[in-house]
Amino acid sequence: MTHFLKSSAGIAALSLFLGACASAPDPSPRLLSAEASLQKAKSDPVTAAAGRTALANATTSLRNARESFLDRKDDEYTHAIRMGEGYVALADARGKQSEANRRIEDLNKQRSEIVLAARSRELNVANAATADAEARATASGRVAADAVADSATSEAARQRAETLLAAMKSELADYEQQKTDLGTTLVLRDLQFASASDVLSQGAQGRLAPLASFLSKQPATRIQILGHTDSQGSETYNVDLSARRAASVGAYLTSTGVDAGRITTSGRGEGVPVATNATAAGRAINRRVEVTILD
Amino acid sequence: MKRLFVAACASSMLVLAPAAFAQESRDALIRTEAQIQSLNAADAAASAPDAFAEAQLRLTEAKSAEDKNNRKESTWRSSEAALNVEIVQERIKLRALERTVSEIETGIATLRRELNS
């Protein structure tokens, strides 16, 4: 009897336990998964903001699904879980749209900055090119101005040379003229000095008068005076004598008003003969003073 | 007289309520079908193939329930189909936005290359 009672009590307890299990079944994996998705979506700030309405609907639907599941209302459960899952998916899509829109905004900003940088660089390149062109133009203008100035200088020099040549032709026609590398050389063979002296005779001064006159009219002209002797006498003596005679000619010209700074003098002695020293006629040709009007 | 009037009203409600419910489920079905037809099938299939298929399946089920005069099930399936249509629409928009992001990123990469060249 006791055994029967114990067995009956055990069966009853088992029945109660099984009954309790049957009345409160565990939620299905699908429901748990949907609820987890809902929580995940709610915890994402972007999805929570962009899909607020959908998440609210999902919450209601999944609550209904849980109740229907517990009440074993299969049709209601199926509908509610589908709606719950759908609303979570909708919220997720709207959240992703919001993210994409934010990304587009950022990218557009980046693109604008890059375009601005590119334009700024183009502008700098253009400015540099302009500055370069301006510098070239300025340099070119300077070259042109220099060329004009040079041309004017050349023209003035040409005119001066022509004037000088004309004056030489007219005023120095009485002198024997030779064209040399340094300019035009007047060869004065007939200048009279006192014997073995550097003192110019009165006649010699008269002979130099046209030259003095010419030099007074051409204040920019410089001259070189070289004295030469024949071969009679020692070489040293002749060099000294020729130098003194050249200096005498220079001194005379200075005395007429020609600036001494325009005159250089030198003696060559017998070193540069232009005729034979073996004859009197030849020696007369070699005794000379050469005045070179420098170019 | 008063009792007669109340009885008449109650009878009318009993007769009209199922008819109104039937009209509602049919309207929902028609509306959902129109929504599905308005989708660009290629875009829908490319952007949200699962939701698009789900929407079509639920619509078929709704039609079947409607044919069997199962108004409640018809309404549920229609609303499920409509929700999936909405998901498809949002995913089509999302795909377009993602394409725009990709295009802008490519454009920026090209610009950067040109700028650095």
Boltz contact constraints between the chains, C-beta under 6 A:
constraints:
  - contact:
      token1: [A, 79]
      token2: [B, 76]
      max_distance: 6.0
  - contact:
      token1: [A, 82]
      token2: [B, 80]
      max_distance: 6.0
  - contact:
      token1: [A, 86]
      token2: [B, 83]
      max_distance: 6.0
  - contact:
      token1: [A, 89]
      token2: [B, 87]
      max_distance: 6.0
  - contact:
      token1: [A, 90]
      token2: [B, 86]
      max_distance: 6.0
  - contact:
      token1: [A, 90]
      token2: [B, 87]
      max_distance: 6.0
  - contact:
      token1: [A, 93]
      token2: [B, 90]
      max_distance: 6.0
  - contact:
      token1: [A, 93]
      token2: [B, 91]
      max_distance: 6.0
  - contact:
      token1: [A, 93]
      token2: [B, 94]
      max_distance: 6.0
  - contact:
      token1: [A, 96]
      token2: [B, 94]
      max_distance: 6.0
  - contact:
      token1: [A, 97]
      token2: [B, 93]
      max_distance: 6.0
  - contact:
      token1: [A, 97]
      token2: [B, 94]
      max_distance: 6.0
  - contact:
      token1: [A, 97]
      token2: [B, 97]
      max_distance: 6.0
  - contact:
      token1: [A, 100]
      token2: [B, 97]
      max_distance: 6.0
  - contact:
      token1: [A, 100]
      token2: [B, 98]
      max_distance: 6.0
  - contact:
      token1: [A, 100]
      token2: [B, 101]
      max_distance: 6.0
  - contact:
      token1: [A, 103]
      token2: [B, 101]
      max_distance: 6.0
  - contact:
      token1: [A, 104]
      token2: [B, 100]
      max_distance: 6.0
  - contact:
      token1: [A, 104]
      token2: [B, 101]
      max_distance: 6.0
  - contact:
      token1: [A, 107]
      token2: [B, 104]
      max_distance: 6.0
  - contact:
      token1: [A, 110]
      token2: [B, 108]
      max_distance: 6.0
  - contact:
      token1: [A, 111]
      token2: [B, 108]
      max_distance: 6.0
  - contact:
      token1: [A, 114]
      token2: [B, 111]
      max_distance: 6.0
  - contact:
      token1: [A, 118]
      token2: [B, 115]
      max_distance: 6.0
